[in-house]
């Protein structure tokens, strides 16, 4: 959340996060992508980057093949935001009254174009 708020401030964009409720992953677009990828790899074992790249490159969307790039390095896990800093971030989040856990609006400190 800290990084999304920072991105909103940097870009000046208003960001709305709408999470799917638990157990509704079949409606999520990325799940349809994985389903398509599974059909393309046709049971191949994804044992290395080259096999994955070949399988993924056979996919198409709107008549175009995807751009496939290997991003190397480690994604930092276990990053802990201090409690006080998280309180400040939470003050910036506008939560929906009906779905406070699933619908969150982040307003930048300075909106784009102002």
N, C-alpha and C positions, 0 to 999 in steps of 0.2 A: 504494500500500500504506500509505503514511503516513496518508492521509486515512481509510482504512478502519479502521486501528488507532485513530486519534483518535475516529472515530465510535463504535467499540466502547467506548472509555473513557467517552465522553460519555453514551452511552445505557445502559451497563451490560449490553449484550447480548453474548452469545457469538455470533460470526459464523463460519460455515463456508463457505469458498470451494471450490467444486468446479468445476474448469475442464474443458471438453471437450478431449480430445486433438486435435491438429491434424488437419485434413481431415474432421472430423465435424460440420461446421456444419449439415448437413441435419437433425440431431437436435435442434438448439437451438430452443427455443420462439420466439425472436425471428425466426428464419428463416421459420417458419411464418407469423408475422405479416406479414413482408415479402411472402411469396408471396400471401397474401390481399389485401394492399394492391395488388400488381401486377394482380391480377384485377379489382379495383374500379376502378383507374384506366384499364384497358383500352387501354393504349398511349398515353395522354395524356402530353404532355411536361410535366414538373413544372418549369415555368419561373419560377414565382413562388409566394409563400406562399398566395395565395388559391386557386390551382389545387390545390396540395397539400392544403389544408384541406378543400376540397369533396370531393376523392377520398377522403381519410382519414375524413371524417365519414359516408361511406356504409357503412363497415365496421360489423359488429356482432359481439359476443361474448356468448354466453348471453343473446341478445335485447336487449342494450344497445349503444348507440353510444358510442364513446370520447370522452373529454374531450380536446380538442385545444387546446394552448396554445403560442404562439410565445414561446420564451425568447430574449430579445435579449441582446447583450453577447458578449464574447469569453471563450472557455474558455482558461484559461492553459495554454500548451504549453511544453515545454522546462523544466518545473519540475525542478530538481535538488536532491535531498536529499543533504546532505553524507555522505560515506562513514561517518564515526563515528556519525552519527545513524541511518543505515540499518542499521548493525550492531546498534544498540540495538533497532530495530524488528524485525529478524530474530530476535532472541533471544525475542521475544514470540510468534513464529509456531510453532505445533505442526504439523509436517508428517507426513503419513502415511508409514509405513515402506514400503508397497507402491507408492504413487504420490506421492512427495514434491513433484513439480512441479505436480500437478493437484488435490491435496486438502490444504487448509490450514485450520487452526482458529486463530481469534484469540480469546483470552480477555481480557475487560476487566480493568482494574486492580481495580475494585470491581464485582462482579456486581450486577445489578439486584435490588433488594429487600433488600440487605444493607448 
